[in-house]
Amino acid sequence: MNFNKQTYLTAFALFSLFFGAGNLILPPFLGYNAGENWIWVLLGFAASAVIIPILAIYGHARLQGTMLDFAKKISPSIALVYCILVYAISVALPAPRTASVTYEMAIQPYFEISSLWLSTAYFALVLIFALNRTRIISLIGKFLTPLIIILLLCIIGVGLFGETEAMRASIFDNGLSAGVLEGYQTFDAIGGVVVGGVIVISLALQGKYNYAEKKRMIAKSGFLAGVGLFAIYGGLIALGAFYSGTISVENRTELLTILSTETLGSIGTAFLAVLVALACFTTAVGIITGTADFVKGRCKNAHAAYVITVVFGCVLGVIMGQFDVHYIIDIALPALMFIYPITIVLIILNVLPERYATSLLFRAVILVTFICSIPDFLSFFMPEGALVNLKEYIPLSQHSMGWVLPALVTYILVLLFSKKKNSIVV
């Protein structure tokens, strides 16, 4: 597999777009809770936070369109509703979470400032940068990711070869499914659907590559980015597991802070906190401006629509960003249980060859996925045990993945029906 300079640059851009502060704090705590069974949670986490997002990039390599094209085979109106939901969730959850991570890692340990004040000041700056777009954010992002990666590799390298106690027993009944569900919290599958279109447009603007060249380049870049993500996630999960018998923590940000202090000392921890805070800020600006650009495009490029969306996103960020990371992650689960299964199925269908992913297949599989995801979504709002009888009839529903087998069976049946119908017509 040959890689040219543009392929490496695109791979690094993809890695940078995927790897944010949320991706940083989730893996160590997952490994910490998995203990001696960390390999299983790594496999599950890699499935939903590496393989599926990279498949989304492969899907974009085939389509070479926008996010709207991912669901267009269902119907244009459904595709629009899907995009609106994705952007709404992004503004309401991962964007505010960046402020919460910043507070817990870079502010709270050093300054006596309330989370509300930090959230207000944080999104006031986001508002200024979003309304006065400059290249500063993109330039900062280019330097931030390499620095964070270098620090993480140092933490992982020193930590894995340090002296630790025996690993704790896993708290998970099923490590594989726990890893998959925690991978939802990275929002990377959604990110893959969004940023893949950005990469396609960026390469198209260069005007140097034809369809086949862009397809190969995006596919190779996705592979390289996936290898990098897996290496970092694997190292962080293993690090959390190796220290699970040595330290005692209750939340994700605290664990990352302790691990960095144990390996790099207080100076290294402070430096990492500053880098994470800056990375959080660039992510928040990117989400808010991306959402505002989408709304502006749907409103005939009206600048007022852009401004209103930015202001609304920042106000929502202040409200949600004052809560702690753990709380935001918990309230994100119902939304993720609703949107993630649909996103995963859309990604997989868009990767398949055209003859195995017709409009009929899209509509049937997405409908079944939606219906079978409802119990997982409703379980967060119903009394405990209220849906036990219903979930008993849906395989894997006890692991919050009741949509998987029904979607697969529907796909196979509709595919066989379509082939039989075509053979009769012929």
C-alpha positions as CSV (number, residue, x, y, z in Angstrom):
1,M,0.0,0.0,0.0
2,N,1.7,3.2,-1.2
3,F,1.3,6.5,0.6
4,N,2.1,9.9,-0.8
5,K,2.6,13.1,1.2
6,Q,-1.0,14.2,0.7
7,T,-2.2,10.9,2.1
8,Y,-0.2,11.4,5.3
9,L,-1.4,15.0,5.6
10,T,-5.0,13.9,5.2
11,A,-4.6,11.0,7.7
12,F,-3.2,13.5,10.2
13,A,-6.1,15.8,9.6
14,L,-8.6,13.0,10.2
15,F,-6.8,11.9,13.4
16,S,-6.9,15.5,14.6
17,L,-10.6,15.9,13.8
18,F,-11.5,12.6,15.6
19,F,-9.3,12.9,18.6
20,G,-10.7,15.4,21.1
21,A,-10.8,15.8,24.8
22,G,-13.6,13.4,25.2
23,N,-11.6,10.7,23.5
24,L,-8.8,11.5,25.9
25,I,-10.7,11.0,29.2
26,L,-12.9,8.0,28.3
27,P,-10.4,5.1,27.6
28,P,-8.3,5.2,30.8
29,F,-11.4,5.1,33.0
30,L,-12.9,2.3,30.9
31,G,-9.6,0.3,31.4
32,Y,-9.6,1.1,35.1
33,N,-13.1,-0.3,35.5
34,A,-12.4,-3.4,33.3
35,G,-9.2,-4.3,35.2
36,E,-7.9,-7.7,34.2
37,N,-10.5,-8.0,31.4
38,W,-9.3,-4.8,29.7
39,I,-8.7,-6.6,26.4
40,W,-12.4,-7.2,25.9
41,V,-13.4,-3.5,26.5
42,L,-10.6,-2.5,24.1
43,L,-12.1,-4.6,21.4
44,G,-15.6,-3.2,22.0
45,F,-14.3,0.3,22.2
46,A,-12.3,-0.1,19.0
47,A,-15.4,-1.4,17.2
48,S,-17.5,1.7,17.9
49,A,-14.8,4.4,18.3
50,V,-12.3,3.3,15.6
51,I,-13.8,0.8,13.1
52,I,-17.2,2.4,12.6
53,P,-15.8,6.0,12.3
54,I,-13.2,4.9,9.8
55,L,-15.9,3.0,7.8
56,A,-17.7,6.3,7.7
57,I,-14.6,7.8,6.0
58,Y,-14.7,4.9,3.5
59,G,-18.3,5.6,2.9
60,H,-17.5,9.2,2.1
61,A,-14.7,8.0,-0.2
62,R,-17.3,6.2,-2.3
63,L,-20.1,8.9,-2.1
64,Q,-17.8,12.0,-2.3
65,G,-20.7,14.2,-1.3
66,T,-22.0,15.8,1.9
67,M,-23.6,14.5,5.1
68,L,-27.0,14.7,3.5
69,D,-25.9,12.1,1.0
70,F,-25.5,9.5,3.8
71,A,-29.3,9.1,4.2
72,K,-30.5,10.2,0.8
73,K,-31.5,6.7,-0.3
74,I,-34.1,6.7,2.4
75,S,-35.5,10.0,1.3
76,P,-34.3,13.6,1.1
77,S,-36.6,14.7,3.9
78,I,-35.4,11.9,6.2
79,A,-31.8,12.8,5.3
80,L,-32.5,16.4,6.4
81,V,-34.1,15.3,9.7
82,Y,-31.1,13.1,10.4
83,C,-28.7,16.0,9.8
84,I,-30.7,18.3,12.0
85,L,-30.7,15.7,14.8
86,V,-26.9,15.1,14.5
87,Y,-26.1,18.9,14.7
88,A,-28.6,19.4,17.5
89,I,-27.1,16.6,19.6
90,S,-23.6,17.9,18.9
91,V,-24.4,21.4,20.0
92,A,-26.3,20.2,23.1
93,L,-23.8,17.6,24.4
94,P,-20.2,17.3,23.1
95,A,-19.8,21.1,22.7
96,P,-20.7,21.8,26.4
97,R,-18.7,18.8,27.5
98,T,-15.6,20.6,26.3
99,A,-16.2,23.3,28.9
100,S,-16.8,20.8,31.6
101,V,-13.6,18.9,30.8
102,T,-11.6,22.2,30.7
103,Y,-13.0,23.1,34.2
104,E,-12.2,19.8,35.8
105,M,-8.7,19.4,34.3
106,A,-7.4,22.9,33.9
107,I,-9.3,25.2,36.2
108,Q,-10.7,23.4,39.3
109,P,-7.4,22.0,40.5
110,Y,-5.6,25.4,40.4
111,F,-8.3,28.1,40.8
112,E,-11.3,28.8,43.0
113,I,-13.8,29.6,40.3
114,S,-17.3,28.2,39.9
115,S,-18.1,26.0,36.9
116,L,-20.9,28.5,35.9
117,W,-18.4,31.4,35.7
118,L,-16.0,29.3,33.7
119,S,-18.7,28.1,31.4
120,T,-19.9,31.7,30.8
121,A,-16.4,33.0,30.1
122,Y,-15.6,30.0,28.0
123,F,-18.6,30.3,25.6
124,A,-18.2,34.1,25.5
125,L,-14.8,33.4,23.9
126,V,-16.4,30.7,21.6
127,L,-19.0,33.3,20.6
128,I,-16.3,35.9,19.7
129,F,-14.2,33.4,17.6
130,A,-17.3,31.9,15.9
131,L,-18.6,35.3,14.9
132,N,-15.1,36.6,13.8
133,R,-13.7,33.6,12.0
134,T,-10.0,33.6,11.6
135,R,-7.3,31.1,10.9
136,I,-6.0,31.2,14.5
137,I,-8.1,28.2,15.6
138,S,-7.0,26.0,12.7
139,L,-3.4,27.0,13.3
140,I,-3.6,26.2,17.0
141,G,-5.2,22.9,16.2
142,K,-2.3,21.9,13.9
143,F,0.2,22.3,16.8
144,L,-2.0,21.1,19.6
145,T,-2.6,17.5,18.4
146,P,1.1,16.6,17.9
147,L,1.9,18.0,21.4
148,I,-0.9,16.1,23.0
149,I,0.1,12.9,21.2
150,I,3.7,13.2,22.3
151,L,2.6,13.8,25.9
152,L,0.2,10.8,25.8
153,L,2.9,8.5,24.4
154,C,5.2,9.6,27.2
155,I,2.5,8.9,29.8
156,I,1.6,5.5,28.2
157,G,5.3,4.5,27.8
158,V,6.4,5.4,31.3
159,G,3.2,4.1,32.9
160,L,3.1,0.7,31.2
161,F,6.6,-0.1,32.3
162,G,6.2,1.3,35.9
163,E,5.7,-0.8,39.0
164,T,2.0,-1.4,39.8
165,E,-0.2,-3.7,41.9
166,A,-2.3,-6.5,40.6
167,M,-5.2,-5.3,38.5
168,R,-8.7,-5.2,40.0
169,A,-11.5,-7.4,38.9
170,S,-13.8,-6.1,36.2
171,I,-17.0,-4.3,37.2
172,F,-18.7,-5.2,33.9
173,D,-20.9,-8.2,33.3
174,N,-20.0,-8.0,29.6
175,G,-16.7,-6.2,28.8
176,L,-17.3,-6.3,25.0
177,S,-20.7,-4.5,25.1
178,A,-19.4,-2.1,27.8
179,G,-16.6,-1.1,25.5
180,V,-19.0,-0.6,22.6
181,L,-21.4,1.6,24.6
182,E,-18.5,3.7,26.0
183,G,-17.3,4.2,22.4
184,Y,-20.7,5.8,21.7
185,Q,-19.6,8.6,24.0
186,T,-16.7,9.6,21.8
187,F,-19.3,10.7,19.2
188,D,-16.8,9.5,16.6
189,A,-19.3,7.7,14.4
190,I,-21.3,10.9,14.1
191,G,-18.0,12.7,13.6
192,G,-17.0,10.4,10.8
193,V,-20.2,11.2,9.0
194,V,-19.6,14.9,9.4
195,V,-15.9,15.3,8.9
196,G,-15.7,12.9,6.0
197,G,-17.6,15.4,3.9
198,V,-15.2,18.1,5.0
199,I,-12.2,16.0,3.8
200,V,-14.0,15.4,0.5
201,I,-14.6,19.1,-0.1
202,S,-11.1,20.0,0.9
203,L,-9.6,17.6,-1.6
204,A,-12.0,18.7,-4.3
205,L,-11.0,22.4,-3.8
206,Q,-7.4,21.5,-4.7
207,G,-8.6,20.4,-8.1
208,K,-5.7,18.0,-8.5
209,Y,-7.4,14.6,-8.1
210,N,-10.0,12.7,-10.0
211,Y,-12.7,10.5,-8.4
212,A,-10.6,7.3,-8.3
213,E,-7.6,9.1,-6.9
214,K,-9.6,10.9,-4.2
215,K,-11.3,7.6,-3.3
216,R,-8.0,5.8,-2.8
217,M,-6.4,8.7,-0.9
218,I,-9.3,9.0,1.5
219,A,-9.5,5.3,2.1
220,K,-5.7,5.0,2.8
221,S,-5.8,8.1,5.0
222,G,-8.7,6.6,7.0
223,F,-6.7,3.4,7.5
224,L,-3.7,5.3,8.8
225,A,-5.9,7.5,11.1
226,G,-7.6,4.3,12.4
227,V,-4.2,2.7,13.2
228,G,-3.2,5.8,15.2
229,L,-6.5,6.0,17.1
230,F,-6.3,2.3,18.0
231,A,-2.8,2.6,19.3
232,I,-3.6,5.6,21.5
233,Y,-6.9,4.1,22.8
234,G,-5.2,0.8,23.4
235,G,-2.4,2.4,25.4
236,L,-4.8,4.5,27.5
237,I,-7.1,1.6,28.2
238,A,-4.2,-0.7,29.2
239,L,-2.7,2.1,31.4
240,G,-6.0,2.5,33.2
241,A,-6.2,-1.2,33.8
242,F,-2.6,-1.6,34.9
243,Y,-3.1,1.1,37.6
244,S,-6.6,-0.1,38.6
245,G,-5.1,-2.0,41.6
246,T,-2.8,0.9,42.7
247,I,-5.0,4.0,42.8
248,S,-8.7,4.7,43.7
249,V,-10.7,7.3,41.7
250,E,-14.4,8.1,41.0
251,N,-14.4,10.0,37.7
252,R,-12.7,10.1,34.3
253,T,-10.9,13.5,34.5
254,E,-9.5,12.7,38.0
255,L,-8.0,9.4,36.7
256,L,-6.3,11.1,33.7
257,T,-4.8,13.7,36.0
258,I,-3.5,11.1,38.5
259,L,-2.0,9.0,35.7
260,S,-0.2,12.0,34.2
261,T,1.1,13.0,37.6
262,E,2.3,9.5,38.4
263,T,4.2,9.3,35.1
264,L,5.3,12.9,34.2
265,G,5.0,14.7,37.5
266,S,3.1,17.9,38.4
267,I,4.7,20.0,35.6
268,G,3.7,17.5,33.0
269,T,0.2,17.3,34.4
270,A,-0.2,21.1,34.3
271,F,1.2,21.2,30.7
272,L,-1.3,18.5,29.7
273,A,-4.2,20.4,31.3
274,V,-3.4,23.5,29.3
275,L,-3.1,21.6,26.0
276,V,-6.4,19.8,26.8
277,A,-8.1,23.1,27.5
278,L,-7.0,24.6,24.2
279,A,-8.0,21.4,22.4
280,C,-11.5,21.6,24.0
281,F,-11.8,25.2,22.9
282,T,-11.0,24.5,19.3
283,T,-13.4,21.6,19.3
284,A,-16.2,23.8,20.7
285,V,-15.6,26.5,18.1
286,G,-15.6,23.8,15.4
287,I,-18.9,22.3,16.5
288,I,-20.7,25.7,16.8
289,T,-19.4,27.1,13.5
290,G,-20.1,23.8,11.7
291,T,-23.7,23.8,13.0
292,A,-24.2,27.4,12.1
293,D,-22.8,26.9,8.6
294,F,-25.3,24.1,8.1
295,V,-28.3,26.2,9.3
296,K,-27.0,29.1,7.1
297,G,-26.9,26.9,4.1
298,R,-30.5,25.7,4.7
299,C,-31.6,29.4,5.1
300,K,-30.4,30.6,1.7
301,N,-27.0,31.7,3.1
302,A,-28.6,34.3,5.4
303,H,-26.0,35.7,7.7
304,A,-28.7,36.3,10.4
305,A,-29.3,32.5,10.5
306,Y,-25.6,32.0,11.2
307,V,-25.5,34.5,14.0
308,I,-28.7,33.3,15.7
309,T,-27.4,29.7,15.6
310,V,-24.0,30.7,17.1
311,V,-25.7,32.7,19.9
312,F,-28.1,29.9,20.6
313,G,-25.3,27.3,20.7
314,C,-23.2,29.4,23.1
315,V,-26.2,30.0,25.4
316,L,-26.9,26.3,25.5
317,G,-23.2,25.7,26.1
318,V,-23.3,27.9,29.2
319,I,-26.3,26.1,30.6
320,M,-25.0,22.6,30.0
321,G,-21.3,23.3,30.4
322,Q,-21.6,24.1,34.1
323,F,-22.4,20.5,34.9
324,D,-19.7,18.0,35.6
325,V,-18.4,15.6,32.9
326,H,-20.0,12.5,34.5
327,Y,-23.4,14.2,34.5
328,I,-23.2,15.2,30.8
329,I,-22.1,11.7,29.8
330,D,-25.0,10.2,31.7
331,I,-27.6,12.5,30.1
332,A,-26.1,11.9,26.7
333,L,-26.8,8.1,26.8
334,P,-30.5,8.3,25.8
335,A,-29.7,10.5,22.8
336,L,-26.9,8.2,21.8
337,M,-29.1,5.1,22.1
338,F,-31.4,6.8,19.6
339,I,-29.0,8.2,17.0
340,Y,-26.0,5.9,17.2
341,P,-27.7,2.7,15.9
342,I,-29.1,4.6,13.0
343,T,-25.7,6.2,12.3
344,I,-23.9,2.8,12.4
345,V,-26.3,1.2,10.0
346,L,-26.1,4.2,7.6
347,I,-22.3,3.9,7.7
348,I,-22.3,0.2,7.0
349,L,-24.8,0.4,4.2
350,N,-22.9,3.3,2.5
351,V,-19.7,1.2,2.5
352,L,-21.4,-1.7,0.7
353,P,-21.4,-2.0,-3.1
354,E,-24.4,-0.4,-4.8
355,R,-26.1,-3.7,-5.6
356,Y,-26.1,-4.7,-2.0
357,A,-27.4,-1.4,-0.7
358,T,-30.4,-0.4,-2.7
359,S,-33.0,2.2,-1.6
360,L,-35.3,-0.6,-0.5
361,L,-32.6,-2.1,1.8
362,F,-31.8,1.3,3.3
363,R,-35.5,2.0,4.1
364,A,-36.2,-1.5,5.5
365,V,-33.1,-1.8,7.6
366,I,-33.2,1.7,9.0
367,L,-36.9,1.3,9.9
368,V,-36.3,-1.9,11.8
369,T,-33.2,-0.4,13.5
370,F,-35.3,2.6,14.6
371,I,-38.1,0.4,16.0
372,C,-35.8,-2.0,17.8
373,S,-33.8,0.9,19.4
374,I,-36.9,2.4,21.0
375,P,-36.8,0.0,24.1
376,D,-33.1,1.0,24.8
377,F,-34.1,4.6,24.5
378,L,-37.2,4.4,26.6
379,S,-35.4,2.4,29.4
380,F,-33.8,5.7,30.5
381,F,-37.2,7.2,31.2
382,M,-39.2,4.2,32.5
383,P,-39.2,2.8,36.0
384,E,-36.5,0.1,36.5
385,G,-37.7,-3.2,35.2
386,A,-40.6,-1.8,33.3
387,L,-39.4,-3.1,29.9
388,V,-37.9,-6.4,31.1
389,N,-40.6,-8.5,29.5
390,L,-40.3,-6.7,26.2
391,K,-36.5,-6.9,26.1
392,E,-36.6,-10.6,26.7
393,Y,-38.0,-11.0,23.2
394,I,-35.2,-9.0,21.6
395,P,-31.7,-10.7,21.4
396,L,-28.9,-8.6,22.9
397,S,-31.3,-6.1,24.3
398,Q,-30.0,-6.7,27.8
399,H,-26.7,-5.3,26.5
400,S,-28.5,-2.2,25.0
401,M,-27.9,-3.5,21.4
402,G,-31.3,-5.0,20.7
403,W,-31.2,-3.5,17.2
404,V,-28.3,-5.5,15.9
405,L,-29.8,-8.9,15.1
406,P,-33.2,-7.6,13.8
407,A,-31.3,-5.2,11.5
408,L,-29.1,-8.0,10.2
409,V,-32.0,-10.4,9.7
410,T,-34.0,-7.7,7.9
411,Y,-31.0,-6.9,5.6
412,I,-30.6,-10.6,4.6
413,L,-34.3,-11.2,4.0
414,V,-34.8,-8.0,1.9
415,L,-31.7,-8.8,0.0
416,L,-32.8,-12.3,-0.8
417,F,-36.3,-11.1,-1.7
418,S,-34.9,-8.4,-4.0
419,K,-32.7,-11.0,-5.8
420,K,-35.6,-13.5,-6.2
421,K,-37.8,-10.7,-7.5
422,N,-35.2,-9.6,-10.1
423,S,-34.6,-13.2,-11.2
424,I,-38.3,-13.7,-11.8
425,V,-38.5,-10.5,-13.8
426,V,-35.5,-11.6,-15.9
